Amino acid sequence: MKRVALITGGSRGIGYGIAEQLADAGFDLAINGVRPEEAVHESLEALRQRGSDVIYCQGDIASTQDRATMLQRIMAHFGRLNVLINNAGVAPKERRDILEATEESFHYVLSTNLQGAYFLTQATANWMIKQKADQPDFWGCIINVSSISATVASVNRGEYCVAKAGLSMATQLFAARLGEFDIPVYEVRPGVIKSDMTAGVTAKYDKLIEDGLFVQPRWGQPKDVGLAVAALAQGSFPYSTGQVIMVDGGMTIPRL
């Protein structure tokens, strides 16, 4: 029986890069996104062509009801869930200095990037515990896709940094709580990845890369993150719960 993975924000960008690698690794997929299914039809079909049974779970993970509906749909279609990848994220609608940022922006970013992921993890963890009780050989894990912004301060998008730092702590908390059930929880921490979220700063980072910002002098690609997630999802690091996997081209290595 094939393992099933839920990828939030899985219809484009980093999430889709993860979906491609998991499809190639033999997973069936539940793809979450906020766009209508018609808008992502081609992407879903491309994943099916890789051999996966793919369903689309439209919904906003910031919504309590949408999260519940998502898991109910997975239960009805697959009857199981092995891997949760908390990837969905939003950037501030306007980048503002931390001295001028608004409460509305803070709530908008944290409700998706932290609160939604936190409570989706809670619900999924309880389902995984039940699956483990029913099937002692059940394999499950949870993977949080955070960002170097969990530790690298950007004062013009403080809400994003705070959300990612919170997601990093959530990884530690759930890893500690789920250890007794042998359900590992990991954090994958990408650096600057070429996606729609970074499209507006392409010229900026092209120049920074040229000037030596990264040890590996290139943009990160969604595939780079997908390969790391796939290794974790397949159980290649079963005794490494709570750990951070850096996918940043060496950007955060301290250098003189």
Backbone torsions as a table, in degrees:
resi	resn	phi	psi	omega
1	MET	NA	129.8	-177.7
2	LYS	-72.6	145.5	175.0
3	ARG	-74.3	152.2	-178.2
4	VAL	-116.0	133.7	177.9
5	ALA	-123.2	136.9	171.7
6	LEU	-102.8	126.0	178.7
7	ILE	-118.7	112.6	176.4
8	THR	-78.9	143.6	-175.0
9	GLY	60.9	37.3	-170.6
10	GLY	-93.0	5.4	-174.2
11	SER	-95.0	-3.9	178.3
12	ARG	-161.1	170.4	174.8
13	GLY	59.3	-140.2	-178.8
14	ILE	-58.9	-41.5	-178.9
15	GLY	-58.7	-40.8	179.8
16	TYR	-71.5	-35.2	174.4
17	GLY	-60.2	-38.6	175.2
18	ILE	-65.5	-45.3	-178.6
19	ALA	-58.9	-42.0	179.6
20	GLU	-60.9	-44.2	-178.4
21	GLN	-69.5	-36.1	178.3
22	LEU	-71.1	-36.4	175.3
23	ALA	-60.6	-45.0	179.6
24	ASP	-65.6	-26.2	179.6
25	ALA	-85.4	-0.4	174.0
26	GLY	95.6	18.1	178.1
27	PHE	-88.0	148.3	161.5
28	ASP	-87.7	153.9	-166.4
29	LEU	-131.3	139.9	165.3
30	ALA	-113.1	116.6	-176.6
31	ILE	-104.3	123.6	177.1
32	ASN	-103.4	143.5	174.2
33	GLY	-166.0	167.1	-178.8
34	VAL	-93.8	-16.4	-178.5
35	ARG	-75.5	155.3	175.7
36	PRO	-60.3	151.9	-176.7
37	GLU	-60.3	-33.2	179.1
38	GLU	-60.3	-31.7	-177.0
39	ALA	-73.6	-19.3	-178.2
40	VAL	-116.3	12.8	-174.8
41	HIS	-55.9	-46.2	-177.2
42	GLU	-63.6	-40.8	179.0
43	SER	-64.1	-42.1	178.6
44	LEU	-64.3	-41.8	179.1
45	GLU	-63.5	-37.1	178.6
46	ALA	-63.4	-37.0	176.4
47	LEU	-68.3	-39.0	178.1
48	ARG	-63.6	-34.5	177.8
49	GLN	-64.1	-20.0	177.1
50	ARG	-84.6	-0.7	174.2
51	GLY	105.1	6.4	-177.5
52	SER	-95.9	145.7	164.4
53	ASP	-81.0	120.7	-172.0
54	VAL	-125.4	128.7	170.5
55	ILE	-118.4	154.6	178.6
56	TYR	-110.5	127.4	179.8
57	CYS	-113.2	88.6	-179.9
58	GLN	-69.3	136.0	177.4
59	GLY	164.8	160.8	179.7
60	ASP	-99.7	117.7	-176.3
61	ILE	-68.7	-11.0	173.5
62	ALA	-73.7	-12.3	-177.9
63	SER	-96.1	125.0	177.7
64	THR	-57.4	-44.9	-178.3
65	GLN	-66.6	-42.0	-179.5
66	ASP	-63.7	-38.7	178.0
67	ARG	-62.6	-44.1	-179.9
68	ALA	-64.1	-42.9	179.8
69	THR	-62.3	-39.4	179.0
70	MET	-58.9	-50.2	-178.4
71	LEU	-68.0	-35.0	176.9
72	GLN	-63.2	-39.3	179.7
73	ARG	-65.6	-41.7	178.6
74	ILE	-63.7	-42.6	178.0
75	MET	-60.3	-44.8	-178.0
76	ALA	-66.6	-37.3	-175.4
77	HIS	-85.6	-48.1	-174.7
78	PHE	-102.6	-30.6	-176.7
79	GLY	77.9	5.0	-177.0
80	ARG	-161.1	162.5	173.1
81	LEU	-151.0	120.6	-177.5
82	ASN	-97.8	-35.7	-172.3
83	VAL	-135.7	130.0	170.9
84	LEU	-109.6	126.4	174.1
85	ILE	-114.8	107.1	177.6
86	ASN	-82.6	94.0	-176.5
87	ASN	-114.7	-25.9	-174.7
88	ALA	-56.9	135.7	178.9
89	GLY	-159.4	153.8	176.6
90	VAL	-126.3	153.1	173.2
91	ALA	-99.2	160.4	174.1
92	PRO	-56.1	141.5	179.2
93	LYS	-64.2	-30.5	173.6
94	GLU	-133.0	131.5	174.5
95	ARG	-78.6	116.9	-179.5
96	ARG	-128.1	145.2	174.4
97	ASP	-53.3	143.4	-177.4
98	ILE	-58.4	-22.7	177.5
99	LEU	-78.1	-9.7	-177.4
100	GLU	-124.6	-5.0	-176.3
101	ALA	-64.9	152.9	-173.6
102	THR	-102.1	157.7	174.4
103	GLU	-63.8	-35.2	179.9
104	GLU	-61.1	-42.9	179.1
105	SER	-66.6	-41.6	178.5
106	PHE	-58.0	-47.8	-179.7
107	HIS	-64.2	-42.9	-179.3
108	TYR	-58.4	-46.7	-176.8
109	VAL	-72.8	-46.7	-175.5
110	LEU	-71.6	-29.2	-178.9
111	SER	-65.3	-30.7	176.8
112	THR	-91.6	-53.3	-169.4
113	ASN	-72.6	-23.4	-178.1
114	LEU	-124.6	-59.3	-175.3
115	GLN	-61.7	-46.7	-180.0
116	GLY	-60.6	-46.5	179.5
117	ALA	-64.3	-39.6	-178.3
118	TYR	-60.7	-48.4	-175.6
119	PHE	-82.3	-23.6	170.3
120	LEU	-67.6	-39.1	176.2
121	THR	-62.9	-42.8	178.8
122	GLN	-57.3	-49.5	-177.9
123	ALA	-65.2	-43.1	-179.1
124	THR	-67.2	-40.1	179.2
125	ALA	-59.7	-41.9	178.9
126	ASN	-64.9	-37.1	176.2
127	TRP	-67.0	-42.2	179.6
128	MET	-63.5	-39.0	177.7
129	ILE	-60.5	-41.5	178.4
130	LYS	-65.8	-43.5	178.0
131	GLN	-60.4	-40.1	179.9
132	LYS	-64.7	-38.1	179.1
133	ALA	-66.6	-37.0	-178.7
134	ASP	-78.6	-30.0	-177.0
135	GLN	-135.8	96.8	-175.8
136	PRO	-56.3	-24.2	180.0
137	ASP	-92.0	9.6	179.2
138	PHE	-61.4	135.5	174.4
139	TRP	-112.1	126.8	176.1
140	GLY	-144.5	151.3	174.0
141	CYS	-154.2	164.3	179.5
142	ILE	-126.8	134.3	-176.8
143	ILE	-128.0	120.4	177.4
144	ASN	-99.9	124.8	176.4
145	VAL	-93.6	106.4	-178.2
146	SER	-101.1	-126.1	-176.2
147	SER	-173.8	155.9	171.1
148	ILE	-58.7	-17.9	177.6
149	SER	-66.6	-7.7	173.5
150	ALA	-65.2	-25.5	-178.8
151	THR	-130.7	-15.5	-179.0
152	VAL	-100.2	115.5	-173.1
153	ALA	-76.6	130.7	171.5
154	SER	-123.4	104.0	-170.5
155	VAL	-72.2	-8.4	177.3
156	ASN	-98.6	9.3	172.0
157	ARG	-154.2	56.0	-176.5
158	GLY	-59.7	-35.5	-178.2
159	GLU	-63.1	-36.3	178.2
160	TYR	-66.1	-43.9	179.5
161	CYS	-62.6	-44.2	179.7
162	VAL	-62.7	-41.4	179.7
163	ALA	-62.7	-44.1	-178.5
164	LYS	-70.8	-35.6	174.3
165	ALA	-63.4	-39.7	177.3
166	GLY	-64.8	-39.6	178.8
167	LEU	-64.9	-34.7	176.8
168	SER	-63.5	-43.6	176.4
169	MET	-66.7	-37.1	177.0
170	ALA	-59.0	-36.7	176.7
171	THR	-59.0	-46.6	-180.0
172	GLN	-63.5	-42.5	-178.1
173	LEU	-63.4	-49.9	-178.2
174	PHE	-70.5	-32.3	175.0
175	ALA	-61.0	-44.7	179.9
176	ALA	-64.3	-40.0	-176.5
177	ARG	-74.4	-34.1	-173.3
178	LEU	-94.5	0.9	-179.5
179	GLY	-58.2	-39.3	-177.9
180	GLU	-64.7	-20.4	179.5
181	PHE	-97.8	2.7	-177.8
182	ASP	56.6	43.8	174.8
183	ILE	-114.2	99.0	-177.0
184	PRO	-72.6	151.2	178.2
185	VAL	-127.9	129.8	-175.0
186	TYR	-126.3	160.4	171.5
187	GLU	-121.9	126.4	171.4
188	VAL	-105.1	124.7	-171.6
189	ARG	-116.5	92.3	179.9
190	PRO	-72.5	155.4	170.4
191	GLY	-92.8	-130.9	-178.6
192	VAL	-88.1	110.3	-175.0
193	ILE	-112.2	136.0	-179.6
194	LYS	-73.3	110.5	-178.4
195	SER	-157.8	-179.5	179.2
196	ASP	-64.0	-27.1	-179.6
197	MET	-69.6	-27.9	-179.0
198	THR	-103.3	5.9	-176.7
199	ALA	-58.7	-34.9	-176.7
200	GLY	-75.6	-10.3	-178.9
201	VAL	-121.1	23.9	-177.1
202	THR	-59.3	-49.1	-177.8
203	ALA	-61.5	-40.3	179.7
204	LYS	-58.3	-48.7	-175.5
205	TYR	-78.8	-28.6	172.2
206	ASP	-54.9	-45.0	-179.6
207	LYS	-68.6	-42.9	179.9
208	LEU	-64.2	-38.6	177.4
209	ILE	-64.3	-43.9	177.8
210	GLU	-59.6	-34.1	-177.8
211	ASP	-86.9	3.4	172.6
212	GLY	97.0	22.7	-179.6
213	LEU	-60.0	-38.1	-177.9
214	PHE	-106.0	150.0	172.1
215	VAL	-66.1	-44.8	174.1
216	GLN	-92.7	110.8	-166.6
217	PRO	-80.0	66.0	175.7
218	ARG	-156.7	163.5	172.2
219	TRP	-65.0	147.0	165.4
220	GLY	-75.5	149.3	179.6
221	GLN	-115.8	153.2	176.5
222	PRO	-52.0	-33.2	179.1
223	LYS	-62.0	-36.0	179.8
224	ASP	-59.6	-42.7	177.7
225	VAL	-70.0	-41.3	-179.5
226	GLY	-59.1	-40.0	179.9
227	LEU	-64.4	-39.9	178.5
228	ALA	-66.3	-44.8	179.8
229	VAL	-63.2	-42.1	-178.9
230	ALA	-61.9	-38.5	178.3
231	ALA	-62.6	-42.5	178.0
232	LEU	-66.5	-44.9	-176.2
233	ALA	-64.3	-29.8	-180.0
234	GLN	-81.8	-3.2	177.3
235	GLY	88.2	21.5	-178.1
236	SER	-73.9	-14.2	179.3
237	PHE	-129.6	62.9	-172.2
238	PRO	-70.4	-19.3	-175.4
239	TYR	-112.1	31.3	-175.7
240	SER	-127.3	31.2	-177.5
241	THR	-59.2	144.2	178.4
242	GLY	83.3	0.3	-173.9
243	GLN	-87.9	157.1	178.9
244	VAL	-103.9	127.1	174.4
245	ILE	-104.5	114.6	-179.5
246	MET	-83.6	132.6	175.5
247	VAL	-130.7	69.1	-170.6
248	ASP	-131.5	14.5	178.2
249	GLY	61.9	22.4	-179.2
250	GLY	79.2	13.3	-177.6
251	MET	-57.7	-38.0	-173.7
252	THR	-93.7	8.4	173.2
253	ILE	-69.9	123.3	176.8
254	PRO	-63.3	129.2	-178.7
255	ARG	-135.0	148.2	175.8
256	LEU	-96.5	NA	NA
